[in-house]
Amino acid sequence: MANVVVVGAQWGDEGKGKIVDWLSERADVIARFQGGHNAGHTLVIDGEVYKLSLLPSGIVRPGKLSVIGNGVVLDPWHLIREIEQLGDQGVEITPDNLMIAENASLILPLHGELDRARENQNSTAKIGTTGRGIGPAYEDKVGRRVIRVADLSDAATLETRIARLLVHHNALRRGLGLPEIDAGALLAELNAIAPKVLPFAAPVWKVLNEKRKAGRRILFEGAQGALLDIDFGTYPFVTSSNVIAGQAATGTGIGPGAIDFVLGIVKAYTTRVGEGPFPAELSDDNGQRLGERGHEFGTVTGRQRRCGWFDAVLVRQTCATSGVNGIALTKLDVLDGFEELKICVAYDLDGQRLDHLPTAADQQARCRPIWETMPGWSDSTEGARSWADLPAAAIKYVRRIEELIDCPVALLSTSPERDDTILVTNPFAD
């Protein structure tokens, strides 16, 4: 049976939550494989709005198993708050429909404090972090001092892990002028939250491999977007994990041979939250209009997103690095009513035409868009569920995007509602 990886192919906020929810009807297991609770997914189902930042989007669909893989960094306190919030909305979450990797790394309060302290002191080159501790937690994971979910079950191990962790962090905190962390207090906090988290802990790698052998369909859900990937994004203005599709295997413990289709989520225009280069950014009325029509505010942070025309150069690049087989084009309806639209087809770097975004940060900052102009459309595309419902100019726009990014459209989304989706190619087709 086909297994599908869903990744954002821009700077995040592409509408992955809706697409994953829509696809989850056809899946048996939905697995998050990287990131933390800095991700923001908004689902609109029968008029009910669900805001998720850590839990997989499939959690709102009954009868499905949702998985948080080892590639995710987990804030246990946020996890419980999110479970309780969804419970208030009628979504029951138990170990029967949620599983957390035993080897997932924990985000502690000290990670968030360190994250925010660094960002506040780094006035000359802010990264634009959400301040939720994701980066420092990944640093501790690589530094072999992080506390993992399994450590919560053994008091002696947990004390040892805390002692090792605080040798590092208290030294950092002294340098930043922050008070040192008391080991006993941290131990007490973890002991208090452990009974709420441990019932969900399991060997995710084993369960997923068994599900695959049994013919179950697995949907791998990425967070953020490929342009925020720690290796292939606009470094250093990136997240602290690998976001591209290959991380689905590493972040869950299932082999890369289990991946049958990679779906890249792509917004019909471009947005970015936080700092960093953005060649196609608009600072005029069109940029303001895109932001207002698209309700471009971060689900997690509430920050206004920067907006621009569609950048085919970047999407072509991310489709290559993630091995995208087809894209889900979202928010086409936001472009309704524009007399003309522009697409960035190449960059001008000091007079040289480039067909990719260069790696060097100073060169990225100097890239200027080379535009191609297309006619817009006056008819509404909102709620369209077939090609016949779309204006001819909208179809031409979609087809031109396919040509420029060298990748076909598999799904087309025309509103936040689950069923307002045009299926071109079923990613789960065997």
N, C-alpha and C positions, 0 to 999 in steps of 0.2 A: 504494500500500500504506500502511496506517496506521502512523504513528509516535507513540510514547507517551512522555510525560514522567512520571516518578515523583518526587513530592516528599513530604517529611514535613509533616504538617499540624498538628503540635503542637511540642514543644520538642526534637525529635529522639528517637532511641532507639525509634522506633515499630515497628521490624521491617522496615525497607526492604530490608535485605540479602536476606532470604529471599524477599520478594516480587519483587525485581528478578531474583534467580536463577530463580525460578519462571517469570517472564515471559520471561527470556532464551532459554528453549527455543523461543519463537516469534519471536524477533528474530534479525537477522543481525549487528547492530552494537550494542554497549552503550557509552554515552558518559557519563563524568563531566563535569559542567559548572561546578562551583564547589567552594569549600572546599579543604581540604588533608588532611594526615594526622591531623587532629583528629577526623575522622569515624571511627566504629567500626561495622563491619558484621560480624555473626556469621552464618555459614552452617552448617547441619547437613545433610549429605548422606550418606545411607546410614551414619549413625552417625559419620561423620568430621566434625570441627569445624574450620572455616576461619575465621580472624580477619583481616579486611581493614580497612585504614584509609585507604589511598590508591588502590589498584587497584580498578577497577570490579568489581562483584560477578559479572559475566559471565565473568570470567577463569578461573573454575574449570570452565566448560563447554566441552568441545572443539568446534572448528569455528566459533567465534565470534570476531569482531574486537572487542577492547576498546580504548577510546579515552579518553585523558586530555586534556580540552579546554583551551583557552586561559584559561578562567575559573578554573581550578584553580591554586593556588600549590603548587609542587612542591619537596619536600625530596629532592634526588637521592640522598643517602646512605640515607635511609629507603626510597626506592624500591628500591634494590638489595637492601637487607636483606629487604624484603617479598618480592621476587622469589625470593631465595634460600630464604626460609622456605617459600614455597609449593612451590619445587622439591624441598625435603626431604619434602614431603607428596605428591609425585608429579605436581604441576602444572607442566608445561613452558611457560615463557614466552619467546617469541622475537619479533622484529619482525613475524612473520607473524600473531601474534594480539594484539599490543599496540602501540599507536601513541600518541605524545605530541606535542601541538601544539608546533610550533617557537616560537610566540610565548607559550608558558606561562612564567610568572614563577617564579624560583627562591627557595626558602627557604634561607637560609644559616645557619650556626651563630650568627652575630651576631644574627640575628632572634630566635632562641630565648632567647639571653642577655638581650636587651633586654626581651622579653616577660616573663620571670620577674623581672627586676629591677624593672620597673614594678609588677608585681602585689605583690611583697613590700614595696615602699615605700608602696603605696596602701592603708594599713590602714583608712582611713575609708570607702572605697567600692570594695571589690574587685569586679571584673567576673566572676571565676570562670573566667578563661581557662585553657586546658590548658597554657599555657606553651610551646607548640611553635613559636612564631614566625609563626603565620598572620597575625595582625593587623599586626605590623610589616612583613611582606612585602607585604601589600596597600597599606599606607601608601606604601611605596617605589614600588610600581606606579603609584599615582596621582600620586606626586611625580616621576615620570619619571626615576627613578634605579635601578630594579631591574635585575638581570641576568636575561636570558631564556635559554631553552634554546638558541636559535640562536647566542647570543653565545659559547657554549662551543666553537664550531667555528673561531673566528678569534682568534688570540692578541692581535693589536693592538686589536681591538674589546674584548676581555675586559679588557685592562689599562686601557683608557679608562673602561670601565664601573665597574671596581673603584675607580679614583681618584675618580670622581664620587660613588660610593656612600659612600666613607669620609670624604669631606669632611663629609658630614652625620652619619654614625654616630659618628665619633670625637669630634665636638663633643658629641653626646648622652652618650657614654660618659664623657667627662671630667666632665660635670655629675652623672652618677650614681655617680661614683667607681669606674668600671670601667677596666681597662687598655685602651689604644688597640689597634686591630687593625693588624697588620703587613700591608701590601699584598702583599708578596712571599709571605708564608706562605699568605694566602688564595688567591692566584693558583696556587700549587703544589697546594693542595687541590682547586681546581676543575679544573686540568689533569689531575689524577690520576683524578677521577671522570668526566670528559668522555667517554672512550672507552667507558665502560659505559652511558652515557645516550644518546649521539648516535645509535647504531643504531636507536633507537626513534623518533627525531624525524621529523616529517613535516608537510606543510601540511594539517592536519586539516580545515580549512574546505573545502578543495578535494575531499578524499577523501569527506567526508560528503555534499557536494552531488552528487558523481558517484554515490555509492551510492543516494541518493534517486532520482535520475533513472533509475537502472537498476532501480528497483522494490524495493530492499532495505528491510527493516523496521529502523528505528532506535529503540532504547530509550534515553532520556536519564535518567541517574541523578543525583538530587540528594543532597546530604549535609546533615546537621543537620535542622532543621525550620523551617517558615515563621515560627514565633514567635521565631526567632533571626535573622530577616532584618534587615539593617542599616537598612532603611527602615521595615518594617512590623512588626518584632518589639518586644519589651519593652526598648527602648533606655534606657540604654546597656548593659544586660545581654544582649548579642547577639553574634553572630559578625561577622566583618568583610567579609562578602560578601552579595550578594543571593541568597536561598535560594528565593524563589518561582519558579513555573514559567516566567515570562518570561525568566529568566536562562538557560534552556536554549538559547535562540537566540543570545544575546550570548556565552555561555560556550563555544560551539563553532563559531560562524561560519556557522550555517545559519539561514535566514530564519524568522520566526515563522509563516509560512504552512505550514511543514513539520510543524507540531505538529497532530496530529489528535485526541489524547485526553490529558487530564491526570488522572492517578490520584493521589489523596492518600492517604498511608498514615496510619492513625489507630489508636492503641491503644484498647482497650475501656475503659481508665481513663486517668489522666493522670500523667505523670512529668516531672521536671525535674532536671537536674544543674547545680550551681553556684548562683550568687546570682541575685536578681531576684524580682519579684512572682509569686505563684502563688495566685490566689484560691481554688481548690478543694483546696488542700493539706490533708492530714490529719495530725495529730500524735498520733492515738490508736492503739488496737490495730488498727483497720482499715487504717490507713496502713502499720503495721508488717507486717501480714499480706499486703497487696498486694506490698510490697517483697520479702518472703521467698518468696512463691509465684511471683512474676514474675522472681526472680533479678535484681533491679534494681541492677546494678553496671555502671558504664561499661566498654565494651569496650576503650577506649583508656586511660582514666585509672584504672579500678578504683574510682572514687568511687561511694559509695552514692547512688542517685537518690532525690529527694524524691517522694512518692507522694500521689495524691488521686483522688477520684471523677472520672468523666467530665465534662468541661467543654464543653457544647454551644455555649456562647457563643463561645469561642475557635475551635472547629473550624468553626463557621458562618462566622466572620470570615476564617479562612485559606482556606476553600474559595472564598470570594468573591475574595480578592486573587490567588489562583493560578488562578482559572477552572477549578476542579476539576469534572470530568465525572462522576466516581464515586470512591468511597473503597474502600480495602482495610482492613477492620477486623481488627486483629490481637490476639492474646493473650486471646481470649474465654474460654479455658479457665482463666485465672487467677482469674476471678470465680466458678468453681464452688464451691458450698458456702456462699456468703454467704446468710443468711436474707433480707436486704433490700439493695438497691442504691440509690444516690442519683445523680442527674444534676443538674449545675448548669445551670439554665435561664435565669438572668438574674443581674445584680449589683445589690447595694444600695450606692450611693455617697452616704453622708450622708443617707439617707432617700429618695433618688431611685432609681427602678428604671431600669437601663440594659440594653439588648440588645446591647451591644458593649463591648469593652475600650477605655477612653479612652486618648488618646495621652500625656497628661501623666503623668510618672512618679509624682508625688505622689498623683494620683488613682488610678492603677493600684494603688498600695500600700494605698489605703483601700477598695478594692472588696471587698465581702463576698458570698459565694455565696448565691443563692436556690435552694433544693433542691427537686427533685421526687423522691419516693420510689417505688421499684418493687419488687415481690417478686423474690427471688433464686430459685435452683434448686439442688437437691441432686444431681441426676444429672450425670455427667461429660460435658463437651463435648470433652474432649481427643481429638484424632485424628478428629473428625467430618469426613466428606467429602461430606455431602449435608444438605439441610434436614431430611430425615426422621430424621437422627441427633441432632438438637438437641432439648432439652427445650422445651416450649411457652413457658415463661417466658423462656428465652434468645432465642427468636424474637421475642417481644414487646419485649424490651430492644433488639434490633437494629432493629426497625421503628420504635421510638420515637426512637432516635438519628437515623435517616433523616429523620423528620419535623422534628426540632429543628434539624438542620444544613442542611435543605433540599437534600439531596444523597443519591443512592441508593448503596447498597452494591454494589460490583461484584465484590469478592472478600472471602472470610471465611477467616481463618487460625485454626486451632485447635491448633497446636503448632509448635515450631521446624522440624519435619521438612518437607521440600520438598512432599511430596504431600498433606499434611494441610491441604488448601485447598478451599473450596467456591467454585466459579466461578458467578457470577450473570450477569455481563456480560463478554464478552471484549473487553478494551481494544483488541486488535489486529484486531477485526472490521472488514472493509473497508466 
